Structures are given as structure tokens and as C-alpha cells.
Amino acid sequence: MTSSLLPPSFGIIIIGDEILSGKRQDKHLAKCIELLAQRGLSLAFADYVGDDPERITATLKRAFETTGVVFSCGGIGATPDDHTRQCAASALGVALALHPEAEALIRERTRDVALENGLPYEPDRPDNVHRLNMGRFPEGASIIPNPYNKIAGFTCHGPQGTVHFVPGFPVMAWPMMAWVLDHCYAAHFHAVKRIEKSVIVMGSMEATLTPLMETIEAKYPGVKVFSLPSVDHPEFGRHIELGVKGLPEQVEASFPELISGLLNFGAKLGPEMVRS
């Protein structure tokens, strides 16, 4: 398989004081992992940021300057605590501009709402003019359609990375994230099959097994060794789930050496597991 087929690295940034204060529980992380997994992709990192413009700008600047794809959830409205659009522009060193497609969709939405409520559509009314701010994106942005209420998200490309900006509301964000994946990254779906094999190691200490783990990773550069300790498992008690993950051929080659090394340590082994 050529490197050109390897999927990009995916990350997520979740923005909002309400998440960090505990007023709302984040649901975006688990959903993003699910959406990616359904398509044979995986999440590389997640960042949580409060409504602090300086921190948001720094986080987005890092995303734009690092190769990969990032979803940014929250803060793209037009209230005083929504800073993401402005911070994205600052991180890219460009101005905000009213996007013509986003403007048309916002006007369409406000007209629809007026008609639904039996009211005249007044495009120049101050609140309707203010709503247009939700269509002010960094120059060069493209829109992400919002099937819930037509208020678009947007995509920006940095020197290395791409960031897709969606609202904080799950009912809007999740279909928009799925749309981005299906329209921009379908060529990478299930392009690389990865598996993991692991074994339950009874009563061992991670420090004892670390040299073996380092040896396996050094011999098989494409393999990651993982260690998941537990102290109170109802069946196995104190144990470590120790395993390797990577491309199938790499895992098939490295796992027997892991087992052999554990047996040389005199480790007591439990069941083996395979996941894909």
C-alpha cells in the first residue's frame, strides 16, 4: 500500500466554558470517534478550550500549522461569548468577510422563520442584520451545509492543516461532521486495515514489562505496544492487558514475540484478544 493512500491524522477541538465548568457534558468526542470508526478512520487527539480568545487563537494556529484534519466544535455564533470565527481569522492572519453563500442561507432562514410565524420578512430589521454576522468567515473559507437550520459552518485551510468549523449543538454539528467526512475524505475510508492483539497478564508490574515493550517497538517500527493496567477487575483482579496494534502483517509478526517475552519473564497469562 502506498503512502498516498494513508488517511490524514484527525483531531477535534471542543470550545466552550460550559464544558470546562461542567454545566454541560461534552458529547462531541465520543460521536467524532464513532463517525470516524464507521469509516475506517481514527482520532489522533482532542483539545478542550474555554471561551478565551487568546487560547482559542493559539490552539487553532497550531492546528493550521500541523499536517492533518481537525474538527472545531462551538463558538461560531454571533453572541459576545462566541469567538471562534474571529480567532480563526486571527490564526490565519486574514480578515473576516461575509460569505455570499452563507449570507443567502441566513436570509433564507430568517425569511422562512418569519413566514412560519405569520410575520412580514424585514431583512433590514436590526436583529436580522445582526444574524448575518454568523456568515462572516475568514477570507477564503468554504461553507459546510447545516441541514438543521441552514446556518452554515465553514472550512479553512492553513499552511499545513485543515480545520472544519461546526456549531456546538450536537443536532447540527454531527450531521455536518458526517457531511465533511463523506464529501472530503471518502477516498480514505477503510483504506488501511489495522488490528490489535493483546493478552491478559496476571499480577505483573508495568515497570517490569517496559523493557520488553521497548524491544518490540524498536524491532517493529510500525507497531504500537499498549499497556492497560487494572487493579480491581471482577474476573482477573489486578492485571495488565498488554498488546500490539498496527497493520495486520506487523501485528502477526510481533505478537508471538511479545508472548514469548512474557513467558520468559515467567508471567502468568490469561486469555488473548483480537480487535479490528
DRENTIKOL-329930 format. One record per residue (C-alpha): residue number from 1; residue in one letter; x, y, z. Coordinates in Angstrom, 1 decimal, always signed. Layout:
BEGIN
pos: NUM&code: A&east: X&north: Y&up: Z
...
***
This chain:
BEGIN
pos: 1&code: M&east: +0.0&north: +0.0&up: +0.0
pos: 2&code: T&east: +1.4&north: +3.4&up: -1.0
pos: 3&code: S&east: +1.7&north: +6.2&up: +1.5
pos: 4&code: S&east: -0.6&north: +8.4&up: -0.7
pos: 5&code: L&east: -3.4&north: +6.1&up: +0.4
pos: 6&code: L&east: -2.7&north: +6.6&up: +4.1
pos: 7&code: P&east: -5.5&north: +8.6&up: +5.8
pos: 8&code: P&east: -4.8&north: +12.0&up: +7.3
pos: 9&code: S&east: -4.5&north: +12.4&up: +11.0
pos: 10&code: F&east: -7.8&north: +13.6&up: +12.5
pos: 11&code: G&east: -8.3&north: +15.7&up: +15.6
pos: 12&code: I&east: -11.1&north: +17.6&up: +17.4
pos: 13&code: I&east: -11.2&north: +20.9&up: +19.3
pos: 14&code: I&east: -14.1&north: +21.4&up: +21.6
pos: 15&code: I&east: -14.7&north: +25.0&up: +22.6
pos: 16&code: G&east: -16.8&north: +26.5&up: +25.4
pos: 17&code: D&east: -16.7&north: +27.5&up: +29.1
pos: 18&code: E&east: -19.8&north: +25.4&up: +29.7
pos: 19&code: I&east: -17.9&north: +22.2&up: +29.0
pos: 20&code: L&east: -15.0&north: +23.1&up: +31.3
pos: 21&code: S&east: -17.3&north: +24.3&up: +34.1
pos: 22&code: G&east: -19.4&north: +21.1&up: +34.0
pos: 23&code: K&east: -22.6&north: +22.9&up: +33.1
pos: 24&code: R&east: -22.8&north: +20.7&up: +30.0
pos: 25&code: Q&east: -21.3&north: +17.3&up: +29.4
pos: 26&code: D&east: -19.3&north: +17.0&up: +26.2
pos: 27&code: K&east: -20.7&north: +14.5&up: +23.7
pos: 28&code: H&east: -18.7&north: +15.6&up: +20.6
pos: 29&code: L&east: -15.6&north: +13.5&up: +21.4
pos: 30&code: A&east: -17.5&north: +10.1&up: +21.6
pos: 31&code: K&east: -19.5&north: +11.0&up: +18.5
pos: 32&code: C&east: -16.5&north: +12.0&up: +16.5
pos: 33&code: I&east: -14.7&north: +8.7&up: +17.4
pos: 34&code: E&east: -17.9&north: +6.9&up: +16.3
pos: 35&code: L&east: -18.2&north: +8.8&up: +13.0
pos: 36&code: L&east: -14.6&north: +8.1&up: +12.1
pos: 37&code: A&east: -14.6&north: +4.5&up: +13.2
pos: 38&code: Q&east: -17.7&north: +3.8&up: +10.9
pos: 39&code: R&east: -15.5&north: +4.9&up: +8.0
pos: 40&code: G&east: -12.3&north: +3.0&up: +9.0
pos: 41&code: L&east: -10.7&north: +6.1&up: +10.4
pos: 42&code: S&east: -9.5&north: +7.1&up: +13.9
pos: 43&code: L&east: -9.0&north: +10.1&up: +16.1
pos: 44&code: A&east: -5.4&north: +11.2&up: +16.9
pos: 45&code: F&east: -6.1&north: +13.9&up: +19.5
pos: 46&code: A&east: -8.7&north: +16.1&up: +21.3
pos: 47&code: D&east: -8.3&north: +19.6&up: +22.8
pos: 48&code: Y&east: -10.7&north: +21.3&up: +25.1
pos: 49&code: V&east: -10.6&north: +25.1&up: +25.2
pos: 50&code: G&east: -12.7&north: +27.6&up: +27.1
pos: 51&code: D&east: -14.1&north: +30.9&up: +25.7
pos: 52&code: D&east: -10.8&north: +32.6&up: +25.9
pos: 53&code: P&east: -9.8&north: +34.3&up: +22.5
pos: 54&code: E&east: -6.1&north: +34.1&up: +23.2
pos: 55&code: R&east: -6.2&north: +30.3&up: +23.9
pos: 56&code: I&east: -8.6&north: +29.6&up: +21.0
pos: 57&code: T&east: -6.3&north: +31.5&up: +18.6
pos: 58&code: A&east: -3.2&north: +29.7&up: +19.8
pos: 59&code: T&east: -5.0&north: +26.3&up: +19.5
pos: 60&code: L&east: -6.3&north: +27.0&up: +16.0
pos: 61&code: K&east: -2.9&north: +28.4&up: +14.9
pos: 62&code: R&east: -1.3&north: +25.1&up: +16.0
pos: 63&code: A&east: -3.9&north: +23.1&up: +14.1
pos: 64&code: F&east: -3.4&north: +25.2&up: +10.9
pos: 65&code: E&east: +0.4&north: +24.7&up: +11.1
pos: 66&code: T&east: +0.3&north: +20.9&up: +11.7
pos: 67&code: T&east: -0.5&north: +18.5&up: +8.9
pos: 68&code: G&east: -3.9&north: +16.9&up: +9.4
pos: 69&code: V&east: -7.6&north: +17.5&up: +9.6
pos: 70&code: V&east: -9.4&north: +19.0&up: +12.7
pos: 71&code: F&east: -13.0&north: +19.5&up: +13.6
pos: 72&code: S&east: -13.7&north: +22.5&up: +15.7
pos: 73&code: C&east: -17.0&north: +22.4&up: +17.6
pos: 74&code: G&east: -18.6&north: +25.5&up: +19.2
pos: 75&code: G&east: -18.3&north: +29.3&up: +19.3
pos: 76&code: I&east: -19.3&north: +30.2&up: +15.7
pos: 77&code: G&east: -22.4&north: +32.1&up: +16.7
pos: 78&code: A&east: -22.8&north: +35.8&up: +16.9
pos: 79&code: T&east: -23.1&north: +36.4&up: +20.7
pos: 80&code: P&east: -20.4&north: +38.1&up: +22.8
pos: 81&code: D&east: -19.1&north: +34.8&up: +24.1
pos: 82&code: D&east: -18.6&north: +33.4&up: +20.5
pos: 83&code: H&east: -15.0&north: +34.0&up: +19.5
pos: 84&code: T&east: -14.2&north: +31.1&up: +17.1
pos: 85&code: R&east: -14.7&north: +32.9&up: +13.8
pos: 86&code: Q&east: -12.6&north: +35.9&up: +14.8
pos: 87&code: C&east: -9.9&north: +33.6&up: +16.3
pos: 88&code: A&east: -9.7&north: +31.5&up: +13.2
pos: 89&code: A&east: -9.2&north: +34.7&up: +11.1
pos: 90&code: S&east: -6.5&north: +35.9&up: +13.5
pos: 91&code: A&east: -4.8&north: +32.5&up: +13.5
pos: 92&code: L&east: -4.6&north: +32.6&up: +9.7
pos: 93&code: G&east: -3.7&north: +36.3&up: +9.5
pos: 94&code: V&east: -6.7&north: +37.2&up: +7.3
pos: 95&code: A&east: -9.9&north: +39.3&up: +7.7
pos: 96&code: L&east: -13.4&north: +38.2&up: +8.3
pos: 97&code: A&east: -15.8&north: +38.7&up: +5.3
pos: 98&code: L&east: -19.4&north: +38.0&up: +4.8
pos: 99&code: H&east: -19.5&north: +34.8&up: +2.7
pos: 100&code: P&east: -22.1&north: +35.2&up: -0.1
pos: 101&code: E&east: -23.5&north: +31.6&up: +0.1
pos: 102&code: A&east: -23.7&north: +31.8&up: +3.9
pos: 103&code: E&east: -25.4&north: +35.2&up: +3.6
pos: 104&code: A&east: -28.0&north: +33.8&up: +1.2
pos: 105&code: L&east: -28.7&north: +30.9&up: +3.5
pos: 106&code: I&east: -29.1&north: +33.1&up: +6.6
pos: 107&code: R&east: -31.5&north: +35.4&up: +4.7
pos: 108&code: E&east: -33.4&north: +32.3&up: +3.5
pos: 109&code: R&east: -33.6&north: +31.1&up: +7.1
pos: 110&code: T&east: -34.9&north: +34.4&up: +8.6
pos: 111&code: R&east: -37.5&north: +34.7&up: +5.8
pos: 112&code: D&east: -38.7&north: +31.1&up: +6.5
pos: 113&code: V&east: -39.0&north: +31.8&up: +10.2
pos: 114&code: A&east: -40.9&north: +35.0&up: +9.6
pos: 115&code: L&east: -43.3&north: +33.2&up: +7.3
pos: 116&code: E&east: -43.8&north: +30.3&up: +9.7
pos: 117&code: N&east: -44.8&north: +32.8&up: +12.4
pos: 118&code: G&east: -47.1&north: +34.8&up: +10.1
pos: 119&code: L&east: -44.9&north: +37.8&up: +10.1
pos: 120&code: P&east: -43.6&north: +40.0&up: +7.3
pos: 121&code: Y&east: -40.0&north: +39.4&up: +6.4
pos: 122&code: E&east: -37.9&north: +42.5&up: +7.2
pos: 123&code: P&east: -34.3&north: +42.0&up: +6.0
pos: 124&code: D&east: -33.1&north: +45.4&up: +7.3
pos: 125&code: R&east: -34.5&north: +44.9&up: +10.8
pos: 126&code: P&east: -31.5&north: +45.2&up: +13.3
pos: 127&code: D&east: -31.8&north: +41.6&up: +14.6
pos: 128&code: N&east: -31.9&north: +40.2&up: +11.1
pos: 129&code: V&east: -28.9&north: +42.3&up: +10.1
pos: 130&code: H&east: -27.0&north: +41.1&up: +13.2
pos: 131&code: R&east: -27.7&north: +37.5&up: +12.2
pos: 132&code: L&east: -25.6&north: +38.0&up: +9.1
pos: 133&code: N&east: -22.6&north: +38.0&up: +11.4
pos: 134&code: M&east: -22.9&north: +34.3&up: +11.6
pos: 135&code: G&east: -21.9&north: +34.2&up: +7.9
pos: 136&code: R&east: -18.7&north: +36.3&up: +8.4
pos: 137&code: F&east: -15.9&north: +33.8&up: +8.0
pos: 138&code: P&east: -12.1&north: +34.1&up: +7.4
pos: 139&code: E&east: -11.4&north: +35.2&up: +3.9
pos: 140&code: G&east: -11.1&north: +32.1&up: +1.6
pos: 141&code: A&east: -13.3&north: +29.9&up: +3.7
pos: 142&code: S&east: -15.8&north: +27.5&up: +2.1
pos: 143&code: I&east: -19.1&north: +26.6&up: +3.7
pos: 144&code: I&east: -20.3&north: +23.4&up: +5.4
pos: 145&code: P&east: -24.1&north: +23.0&up: +4.9
pos: 146&code: N&east: -26.3&north: +22.8&up: +8.0
pos: 147&code: P&east: -29.3&north: +20.6&up: +7.4
pos: 148&code: Y&east: -30.9&north: +21.6&up: +10.7
pos: 149&code: N&east: -31.4&north: +25.4&up: +10.2
pos: 150&code: K&east: -29.3&north: +26.4&up: +7.2
pos: 151&code: I&east: -26.8&north: +28.4&up: +9.2
pos: 152&code: A&east: -23.6&north: +27.2&up: +7.6
pos: 153&code: G&east: -20.3&north: +26.1&up: +9.2
pos: 154&code: F&east: -17.1&north: +26.7&up: +7.3
pos: 155&code: T&east: -13.8&north: +25.2&up: +6.4
pos: 156&code: C&east: -10.4&north: +26.9&up: +6.3
pos: 157&code: H&east: -7.0&north: +25.6&up: +5.0
pos: 158&code: G&east: -3.8&north: +26.7&up: +6.8
pos: 159&code: P&east: -0.2&north: +26.3&up: +5.8
pos: 160&code: Q&east: -0.4&north: +22.6&up: +6.7
pos: 161&code: G&east: -3.7&north: +21.6&up: +8.3
pos: 162&code: T&east: -7.4&north: +22.0&up: +7.5
pos: 163&code: V&east: -10.0&north: +22.9&up: +10.1
pos: 164&code: H&east: -13.7&north: +22.3&up: +9.7
pos: 165&code: F&east: -15.8&north: +24.6&up: +12.0
pos: 166&code: V&east: -19.2&north: +23.4&up: +13.1
pos: 167&code: P&east: -21.6&north: +24.6&up: +15.9
pos: 168&code: G&east: -21.6&north: +23.4&up: +19.4
pos: 169&code: F&east: -25.1&north: +22.0&up: +19.2
pos: 170&code: P&east: -24.9&north: +18.2&up: +18.5
pos: 171&code: V&east: -28.1&north: +18.2&up: +16.4
pos: 172&code: M&east: -26.3&north: +20.4&up: +14.0
pos: 173&code: A&east: -22.7&north: +19.5&up: +14.5
pos: 174&code: W&east: -22.9&north: +15.8&up: +14.0
pos: 175&code: P&east: -24.6&north: +15.7&up: +10.6
pos: 176&code: M&east: -22.2&north: +18.4&up: +9.4
pos: 177&code: M&east: -19.2&north: +16.4&up: +10.6
pos: 178&code: A&east: -20.6&north: +13.4&up: +8.7
pos: 179&code: W&east: -21.1&north: +15.5&up: +5.6
pos: 180&code: V&east: -17.5&north: +16.7&up: +5.7
pos: 181&code: L&east: -16.1&north: +13.2&up: +6.0
pos: 182&code: D&east: -18.3&north: +11.8&up: +3.2
pos: 183&code: H&east: -17.6&north: +14.7&up: +0.8
pos: 184&code: C&east: -14.0&north: +15.4&up: +1.5
pos: 185&code: Y&east: -12.3&north: +12.2&up: +2.8
pos: 186&code: A&east: -14.2&north: +9.2&up: +1.2
pos: 187&code: A&east: -11.1&north: +8.1&up: -0.7
pos: 188&code: H&east: -9.6&north: +7.2&up: +2.7
pos: 189&code: F&east: -12.4&north: +5.2&up: +4.1
pos: 190&code: H&east: -11.2&north: +1.7&up: +5.1
pos: 191&code: A&east: -8.1&north: +2.3&up: +3.1
pos: 192&code: V&east: -5.9&north: +1.0&up: +5.9
pos: 193&code: K&east: -6.9&north: -2.0&up: +7.9
pos: 194&code: R&east: -5.4&north: -2.0&up: +11.4
pos: 195&code: I&east: -5.8&north: -4.7&up: +14.1
pos: 196&code: E&east: -4.7&north: -5.2&up: +17.6
pos: 197&code: K&east: -3.8&north: -8.3&up: +19.6
pos: 198&code: S&east: -3.5&north: -8.4&up: +23.3
pos: 199&code: V&east: -3.2&north: -10.8&up: +26.2
pos: 200&code: I&east: -4.2&north: -10.6&up: +29.9
pos: 201&code: V&east: -1.0&north: -10.6&up: +32.1
pos: 202&code: M&east: -1.9&north: -11.6&up: +35.7
pos: 203&code: G&east: -0.3&north: -9.7&up: +38.6
pos: 204&code: S&east: +2.6&north: -8.1&up: +36.8
pos: 205&code: M&east: +4.0&north: -4.6&up: +37.1
pos: 206&code: E&east: +4.3&north: -2.3&up: +34.1
pos: 207&code: A&east: +7.8&north: -1.3&up: +35.1
pos: 208&code: T&east: +8.9&north: -5.0&up: +34.8
pos: 209&code: L&east: +7.4&north: -5.3&up: +31.3
pos: 210&code: T&east: +8.7&north: -2.0&up: +30.0
pos: 211&code: P&east: +12.0&north: -3.3&up: +28.5
pos: 212&code: L&east: +10.0&north: -5.9&up: +26.6
pos: 213&code: M&east: +7.6&north: -3.3&up: +25.3
pos: 214&code: E&east: +10.5&north: -1.1&up: +24.2
pos: 215&code: T&east: +12.2&north: -4.0&up: +22.4
pos: 216&code: I&east: +9.1&north: -4.9&up: +20.4
pos: 217&code: E&east: +8.6&north: -1.3&up: +19.3
pos: 218&code: A&east: +12.2&north: -0.9&up: +18.3
pos: 219&code: K&east: +12.2&north: -4.1&up: +16.2
pos: 220&code: Y&east: +8.8&north: -3.3&up: +14.6
pos: 221&code: P&east: +8.7&north: +0.5&up: +13.9
pos: 222&code: G&east: +5.1&north: +0.4&up: +12.6
pos: 223&code: V&east: +3.8&north: -1.3&up: +15.7
pos: 224&code: K&east: +2.5&north: +0.4&up: +18.9
pos: 225&code: V&east: +2.7&north: -1.5&up: +22.1
pos: 226&code: F&east: -0.1&north: -0.7&up: +24.6
pos: 227&code: S&east: -0.5&north: -1.5&up: +28.3
pos: 228&code: L&east: -3.8&north: -1.1&up: +30.1
pos: 229&code: P&east: -3.5&north: -1.9&up: +33.8
pos: 230&code: S&east: -6.4&north: -2.7&up: +36.1
pos: 231&code: V&east: -6.4&north: -3.2&up: +39.9
pos: 232&code: D&east: -9.9&north: -4.4&up: +40.6
pos: 233&code: H&east: -11.3&north: -6.3&up: +37.6
pos: 234&code: P&east: -14.2&north: -8.6&up: +38.7
pos: 235&code: E&east: -12.7&north: -11.6&up: +36.8
pos: 236&code: F&east: -9.0&north: -11.1&up: +36.5
pos: 237&code: G&east: -8.3&north: -8.9&up: +39.6
pos: 238&code: R&east: -5.0&north: -7.0&up: +39.4
pos: 239&code: H&east: -3.7&north: -7.4&up: +35.8
pos: 240&code: I&east: -2.4&north: -5.7&up: +32.7
pos: 241&code: E&east: -3.9&north: -6.0&up: +29.2
pos: 242&code: L&east: -0.7&north: -5.9&up: +27.1
pos: 243&code: G&east: -0.8&north: -5.9&up: +23.3
pos: 244&code: V&east: +0.3&north: -4.6&up: +20.0
pos: 245&code: K&east: -1.6&north: -2.7&up: +17.3
pos: 246&code: G&east: -0.8&north: -1.8&up: +13.7
pos: 247&code: L&east: -1.1&north: -3.2&up: +10.2
pos: 248&code: P&east: -2.2&north: -6.9&up: +10.2
pos: 249&code: E&east: +1.2&north: -8.3&up: +9.0
pos: 250&code: Q&east: +3.1&north: -6.3&up: +11.6
pos: 251&code: V&east: +0.8&north: -7.4&up: +14.4
pos: 252&code: E&east: +1.0&north: -11.0&up: +13.3
pos: 253&code: A&east: +4.8&north: -10.9&up: +13.3
pos: 254&code: S&east: +5.3&north: -9.0&up: +16.6
pos: 255&code: F&east: +2.6&north: -10.6&up: +18.8
pos: 256&code: P&east: +4.3&north: -14.0&up: +19.1
pos: 257&code: E&east: +7.5&north: -12.3&up: +20.2
pos: 258&code: L&east: +5.5&north: -10.4&up: +22.8
pos: 259&code: I&east: +4.0&north: -13.7&up: +24.1
pos: 260&code: S&east: +7.5&north: -15.4&up: +24.1
pos: 261&code: G&east: +9.0&north: -12.5&up: +26.0
pos: 262&code: L&east: +6.2&north: -12.6&up: +28.6
pos: 263&code: L&east: +6.8&north: -16.3&up: +29.1
pos: 264&code: N&east: +10.5&north: -15.7&up: +29.5
pos: 265&code: F&east: +9.6&north: -13.4&up: +32.4
pos: 266&code: G&east: +7.6&north: -16.2&up: +33.9
pos: 267&code: A&east: +4.4&north: -14.2&up: +33.5
pos: 268&code: K&east: +1.0&north: -15.9&up: +34.1
pos: 269&code: L&east: -1.1&north: -15.3&up: +31.1
pos: 270&code: G&east: -4.9&north: -15.2&up: +30.7
pos: 271&code: P&east: -7.0&north: -15.0&up: +27.5
pos: 272&code: E&east: -5.9&north: -13.4&up: +24.3
pos: 273&code: M&east: -8.0&north: -10.9&up: +22.4
pos: 274&code: V&east: -8.1&north: -9.6&up: +18.8
pos: 275&code: R&east: -9.8&north: -6.4&up: +17.8
pos: 276&code: S&east: -10.0&north: -4.6&up: +14.4
***
